[in-house]
Amino acid sequence: MRIASDEVTHGDPVAAATHDLTTAGVAVLPAFALSRSLGIHLEEWIRFGRHWDHLLPDRYAAELGVRRLRRYGRYLIGDTTRPVPTEDFVQPEDSNPLYIGKSREFEPLTPAFAEDPVLHGLLALLRRLASALDEVTEWNVKVHPFRSQSSGNGNGRPTPEGMHRDGVTMVSSLLIRRRNALGGQSVVCDPDGRRLLATTLVEPGTLLVGDDRRIVHGVSPIRPIDDSGPAQRDVLVITFASR
């Protein structure tokens, strides 16, 4: 499929991504295009990436033998962006086959993360994309920063549920950082299993977005390049759904 960077020098890369999202159900916005659209530079990405050093172990993933750290945030986005109170940070997982009938509680984003201008720039850009998929007065937006780790023994599964849907309107995955990692290929298919896209997010700042109503998606395991240390993959998953 065409990647939105085709429009970087001749037009609006977000408009190109919107076209791909609405026609093909999936789009990739490369790092340069995203940085240009947000008006941010390398120093700001580096500062934003430091939030991942303050994530906490995900005990629910550990129950599945997966090494993962995370936090969780929620916003209601309409004419304004309103954070959801932290006491409401319970994540229902009825759409996830691994957690049917269960609700999971996570630690909230740190105040610095929740208020970061890079995050809020991303939310505004993603709202523009989501609005091309559906007319929604106020979006229910969930923010999931993840750090997946692997020592090479099968515990480096970024998506332990395999190919899946999130039960929302739009799902996005932003690569923040990779260290000592092989694998981690993102695969997007239509409901009949026809592959629409297979790509490995390598460059920090690369954004993958999909119409969750039309696709299933998953990420292959990561493993270390050098066995002297673990593989690491930091991503920010943000979903948009109608309230």
C-alpha positions as CSV (number, residue, x, y, z in Angstrom):
1,M,0.0,0.0,0.0
2,R,1.0,3.6,-0.4
3,I,2.6,5.3,2.6
4,A,1.6,8.8,3.6
5,S,5.2,10.1,3.2
6,D,4.4,10.2,-0.6
7,E,2.7,13.5,0.3
8,V,5.4,15.0,2.5
9,T,6.8,17.3,-0.1
10,H,3.7,17.9,-2.2
11,G,0.9,18.1,0.3
12,D,-0.5,17.4,3.7
13,P,0.8,14.0,5.0
14,V,-2.1,13.8,7.5
15,A,-4.6,14.2,4.6
16,A,-2.7,11.4,2.8
17,A,-3.0,9.2,5.8
18,T,-6.7,10.0,6.1
19,H,-7.2,8.9,2.6
20,D,-5.4,5.6,3.2
21,L,-7.3,5.1,6.4
22,T,-10.7,5.6,4.9
23,T,-10.1,3.6,1.7
24,A,-7.8,0.8,2.8
25,G,-8.6,0.7,6.6
26,V,-5.0,1.2,7.6
27,A,-2.3,3.9,7.1
28,V,1.3,4.6,8.1
29,L,2.6,8.1,8.9
30,P,6.4,8.0,8.8
31,A,8.4,9.7,11.6
32,F,9.5,12.7,9.5
33,A,5.9,13.4,8.4
34,L,4.5,13.1,11.9
35,S,7.2,15.4,13.4
36,R,6.5,17.9,10.7
37,S,2.7,17.7,11.3
38,L,3.2,18.1,15.0
39,G,5.8,20.8,14.7
40,I,8.2,19.1,17.0
41,H,11.9,18.2,16.9
42,L,14.2,15.4,18.0
43,E,14.8,16.9,21.4
44,E,11.1,16.9,22.2
45,W,10.8,13.3,21.1
46,I,13.7,12.3,23.4
47,R,12.1,14.1,26.3
48,F,8.7,12.5,25.6
49,G,10.4,9.1,25.5
50,R,11.6,9.4,29.0
51,H,8.1,8.9,30.3
52,W,8.5,5.2,29.4
53,D,11.2,4.9,32.1
54,H,8.5,5.4,34.7
55,L,6.1,2.7,33.6
56,L,5.2,-0.1,36.1
57,P,5.0,-3.9,35.6
58,D,1.8,-5.2,34.0
59,R,0.9,-8.1,36.3
60,Y,-1.9,-9.2,34.0
61,A,0.6,-9.8,31.2
62,A,2.9,-11.5,33.6
63,E,0.2,-14.0,34.3
64,L,0.5,-15.0,30.6
65,G,4.3,-15.2,30.8
66,V,4.8,-11.9,29.0
67,R,7.3,-9.2,30.3
68,R,5.6,-5.8,29.9
69,L,5.4,-2.5,31.7
70,R,2.6,0.0,31.2
71,R,0.4,2.8,32.5
72,Y,-3.1,4.0,31.4
73,G,-4.9,7.2,30.7
74,R,-8.3,8.3,29.5
75,Y,-9.7,11.4,28.0
76,L,-13.0,12.6,26.7
77,I,-12.3,14.7,23.5
78,G,-14.9,16.9,21.9
79,D,-14.7,20.7,21.7
80,T,-12.3,20.3,24.6
81,T,-10.0,17.6,26.0
82,R,-11.0,16.4,29.4
83,P,-9.0,13.9,31.5
84,V,-11.1,11.1,33.2
85,P,-10.5,11.0,37.0
86,T,-8.0,8.4,38.0
87,E,-10.4,6.6,40.2
88,D,-12.2,5.5,37.0
89,F,-9.1,3.9,35.6
90,V,-10.5,0.4,35.2
91,Q,-10.0,-1.1,31.8
92,P,-12.8,-3.5,30.6
93,E,-11.5,-6.2,28.3
94,D,-14.7,-7.8,27.1
95,S,-13.4,-7.5,23.5
96,N,-10.1,-9.2,24.3
97,P,-10.4,-13.0,24.3
98,L,-7.8,-13.4,27.0
99,Y,-9.7,-11.3,29.5
100,I,-13.4,-12.0,28.8
101,G,-15.4,-11.4,32.0
102,K,-12.6,-9.5,33.7
103,S,-11.7,-5.9,34.4
104,R,-8.1,-4.8,34.9
105,E,-6.8,-1.9,37.0
106,F,-3.7,0.0,36.0
107,E,-1.7,2.8,37.4
108,P,-2.5,6.2,35.8
109,L,-0.1,8.2,33.6
110,T,2.2,10.4,35.7
111,P,1.1,14.0,35.8
112,A,4.0,15.0,33.6
113,F,3.0,12.4,31.0
114,A,-0.7,13.3,31.2
115,E,0.0,17.0,30.6
116,D,2.8,16.6,28.0
117,P,2.3,18.9,25.0
118,V,3.6,16.1,22.7
119,L,0.8,13.8,23.9
120,H,-1.8,16.5,23.4
121,G,-0.5,17.3,19.9
122,L,-0.9,13.6,19.1
123,L,-4.4,13.5,20.5
124,A,-5.4,16.4,18.3
125,L,-3.9,14.9,15.2
126,L,-5.5,11.5,15.9
127,R,-8.9,13.1,16.4
128,R,-8.6,14.6,12.9
129,L,-8.0,11.0,11.6
130,A,-10.8,9.5,13.7
131,S,-13.3,12.2,12.6
132,A,-12.9,11.0,9.0
133,L,-14.2,7.5,10.1
134,D,-17.2,8.6,12.1
135,E,-19.1,11.7,13.2
136,V,-18.8,11.7,17.0
137,T,-19.5,14.6,19.3
138,E,-17.2,13.4,22.0
139,W,-14.6,10.6,21.7
140,N,-13.7,8.2,24.5
141,V,-9.9,8.1,24.2
142,K,-7.7,5.5,25.9
143,V,-3.9,6.0,26.2
144,H,-1.7,3.0,26.7
145,P,2.1,3.4,26.9
146,F,3.8,0.0,26.8
147,R,7.3,-1.3,27.2
148,S,7.7,-4.9,26.0
149,Q,10.8,-6.8,27.0
150,S,12.2,-10.2,26.0
151,S,15.1,-12.4,27.0
152,G,14.5,-14.6,23.9
153,N,12.5,-17.4,25.6
154,G,9.1,-16.5,24.1
155,N,8.2,-13.8,26.7
156,G,8.5,-10.9,24.2
157,R,5.0,-10.9,22.8
158,P,3.8,-7.3,22.4
159,T,0.3,-8.6,21.6
160,P,-0.1,-11.8,23.7
161,E,-3.7,-12.1,22.4
162,G,-2.4,-12.6,18.8
163,M,-4.4,-11.1,15.9
164,H,-7.3,-9.2,17.4
165,R,-9.6,-6.2,17.5
166,D,-9.8,-3.7,20.3
167,G,-13.5,-3.1,20.0
168,V,-13.1,0.6,19.2
169,T,-13.4,2.9,16.1
170,M,-9.8,3.6,15.5
171,V,-6.6,2.2,17.0
172,S,-3.1,3.6,16.6
173,S,0.4,2.5,17.5
174,L,3.3,4.9,17.8
175,L,6.9,3.6,18.0
176,I,8.8,5.4,20.7
177,R,12.0,3.4,20.9
178,R,13.6,0.0,20.1
179,R,16.7,-1.3,21.9
180,N,18.5,-4.5,21.1
181,A,15.4,-5.9,19.4
182,L,14.7,-8.1,16.4
183,G,11.1,-8.9,15.3
184,G,8.1,-6.9,16.3
185,Q,6.5,-6.9,12.9
186,S,3.0,-5.3,12.8
187,V,0.5,-7.2,10.7
188,V,-2.9,-5.9,9.6
189,C,-5.5,-8.2,7.9
190,D,-9.1,-7.8,6.9
191,P,-11.7,-10.0,8.7
192,D,-11.2,-12.8,6.1
193,G,-7.5,-13.0,6.9
194,R,-6.3,-11.2,3.7
195,R,-3.1,-9.4,4.6
196,L,-3.4,-5.6,4.1
197,L,-0.1,-4.5,5.6
198,A,3.0,-6.0,7.2
199,T,5.6,-3.6,8.5
200,T,8.2,-3.4,11.3
201,L,8.1,0.0,13.0
202,V,11.8,0.8,13.3
203,E,12.2,4.6,13.2
204,P,11.0,6.3,16.4
205,G,8.0,8.5,15.7
206,T,6.5,6.2,13.1
207,L,2.7,6.0,13.5
208,L,0.4,3.1,12.4
209,V,-3.4,3.7,12.4
210,G,-6.3,1.4,11.6
211,D,-10.0,1.4,11.4
212,D,-10.6,-1.2,14.1
213,R,-14.1,-2.0,12.8
214,R,-12.6,-3.3,9.5
215,I,-9.3,-4.9,10.5
216,V,-7.6,-7.3,12.8
217,H,-4.0,-6.7,13.9
218,G,-1.1,-8.1,15.9
219,V,2.6,-7.8,16.5
220,S,5.1,-10.6,16.2
221,P,7.4,-11.4,19.2
222,I,10.6,-9.5,19.8
223,R,13.9,-11.2,20.7
224,P,17.4,-9.8,21.6
225,I,20.0,-9.1,19.0
226,D,22.6,-9.5,21.7
227,D,21.9,-12.1,24.4
228,S,23.9,-10.1,26.9
229,G,20.7,-7.9,27.5
230,P,17.0,-8.0,26.9
231,A,15.2,-6.8,23.8
232,Q,13.0,-3.7,24.4
233,R,10.2,-2.1,22.4
234,D,8.4,1.0,23.6
235,V,5.1,2.0,21.9
236,L,2.2,4.3,22.6
237,V,-1.2,2.8,21.7
238,I,-4.1,5.2,21.6
239,T,-7.7,4.2,20.8
240,F,-10.7,6.3,19.8
241,A,-14.3,5.1,20.4
242,S,-17.7,6.8,20.6
243,R,-18.8,7.3,24.2
